[in-house]
Amino acid sequence: MDQNDFQPLTLETDQLGNLQTIDSVQGALDFLAIKWPPENDHYREKAIKMCKLAQQGKASATVARDVFVEAAKQSGLVIHPGSVVK
């Protein structure tokens, strides 16, 4: 897995105005484990699974990032403008 495939993204944490940049699969996993909102576990679990697959080399970091972004949107997290680039 090439960590460089995980384009950095910035999102608001549970505290309004508090921003955090995620720039790797491990960073996404850490955020999912510690700062993810308690509701919408389905999306969280899907993102965790994809990030773990990326760490194992069974999925790309780009795909893991895309799943993380979709999970964040579905969970109501605010992604900083300009962070999501296709």
Secondary structure, DSSP 8 states (H G I E B T S, - for coil): --GGGS--EEEE-SSTT-EEEE-SHHHHHHHHHHTS-SS-HHHHHHHHHHHHHHHTTSS-HHHHHHHHHHHHHHTT--B-TTS---
